[in-house]
Amino acid sequence: MQGVGLSVHGHFRVATEKTLFAMPETAIGLFPDVGGGYFLPRLSGKIGYYLALTGFRLKGRDVLKAGIATHFVESEKLPDLEKDLIALKSASKENIADLLNSYHVKSKIDQEKEFVLDEHMEKINSLFSANSMEEIVKKLKEDGSPFAIKQLETINKMSPTSLKMTLRQLREGASMSLQDVLTMEYRLSQACMVRAPSVSFQPGLGQVCQGPFYIGYVQGSQFVGFYVQYFLCAFVRL
């Protein structure tokens, strides 16, 4: 879903059968930016945490059912929708909503299809409700179901430090305004762009940021390890 950072915070978000949504940042050593810390923890249950930590992909009508999109319109109808939007005499929120609703109710593609995560929502809400990645991993191991094992395998492929960063980001962002979340994420992104001049920790940072995060530094790349150390300090300074 290209441009999700621009669209997801709008009043109206239209998905089609071709829409693909994913937040894959934990696989590349980053965090769900573009306001991910705001909208993801506000999705129903713990689905936002699940999407952020595992990078799971939602397609088509599932983007609507997850609460990310507000309307579903068949892709072939988009040109007509655009013309009708332009032709509105008053582009009020109510008029736009009425027009989108009229297209939405006429869209039949995958209308009867069950939400891809429906059968797993109970486990998602339980397993991803923990306060730390260690607890989440422990819950997944103790559950032992095929679904839990699959998520554990996925998480084990992600950057350990990015997982910790993302979980903290979402937990903090759940009670913050969008403006404050964007400010936080800007600061985090700037910290992530700093490279360590050597394999040694920066003076003053190692003492503040040692502990379990050092494991991530060893398992991941030098860059990933260092910016997470810096990120943790940045969180303290916010």
Rosetta blueprint (number, residue, H / E / L):
1 M L
2 Q L
3 G L
4 V H
5 G H
6 L H
7 S H
8 V L
9 H L
10 G L
11 H L
12 F L
13 R L
14 V E
15 A E
16 T L
17 E L
18 K L
19 T L
20 L E
21 F E
22 A L
23 M L
24 P L
25 E H
26 T H
27 A H
28 I L
29 G L
30 L L
31 F L
32 P L
33 D L
34 V L
35 G L
36 G H
37 G H
38 Y H
39 F H
40 L H
41 P H
42 R H
43 L L
44 S L
45 G L
46 K L
47 I H
48 G H
49 Y H
50 Y H
51 L H
52 A H
53 L H
54 T H
55 G L
56 F L
57 R L
58 L E
59 K E
60 G L
61 R H
62 D H
63 V H
64 L H
65 K H
66 A L
67 G L
68 I L
69 A L
70 T L
71 H E
72 F E
73 V L
74 E L
75 S H
76 E H
77 K H
78 L H
79 P H
80 D H
81 L H
82 E H
83 K H
84 D H
85 L H
86 I H
87 A H
88 L L
89 K L
90 S L
91 A L
92 S L
93 K H
94 E H
95 N H
96 I H
97 A H
98 D H
99 L H
100 L H
101 N H
102 S H
103 Y H
104 H H
105 V H
106 K H
107 S L
108 K L
109 I L
110 D L
111 Q L
112 E L
113 K L
114 E L
115 F L
116 V L
117 L L
118 D H
119 E H
120 H H
121 M H
122 E H
123 K H
124 I H
125 N H
126 S H
127 L H
128 F L
129 S L
130 A L
131 N L
132 S L
133 M H
134 E H
135 E H
136 I H
137 V H
138 K H
139 K H
140 L H
141 K H
142 E H
143 D H
144 G L
145 S L
146 P H
147 F H
148 A H
149 I H
150 K H
151 Q H
152 L H
153 E H
154 T H
155 I H
156 N L
157 K L
158 M L
159 S L
160 P H
161 T H
162 S H
163 L H
164 K H
165 M H
166 T H
167 L H
168 R H
169 Q H
170 L H
171 R H
172 E H
173 G H
174 A L
175 S L
176 M L
177 S L
178 L H
179 Q H
180 D H
181 V H
182 L H
183 T H
184 M H
185 E H
186 Y H
187 R H
188 L H
189 S H
190 Q H
191 A H
192 C H
193 M L
194 V L
195 R L
196 A L
197 P L
198 S L
199 V L
200 S L
201 F L
202 Q L
203 P L
204 G L
205 L H
206 G H
207 Q H
208 V H
209 C L
210 Q L
211 G L
212 P L
213 F H
214 Y H
215 I H
216 G H
217 Y H
218 V H
219 Q H
220 G L
221 S L
222 Q H
223 F H
224 V H
225 G H
226 F H
227 Y H
228 V H
229 Q H
230 Y H
231 F H
232 L H
233 C H
234 A H
235 F H
236 V H
237 R H
238 L L
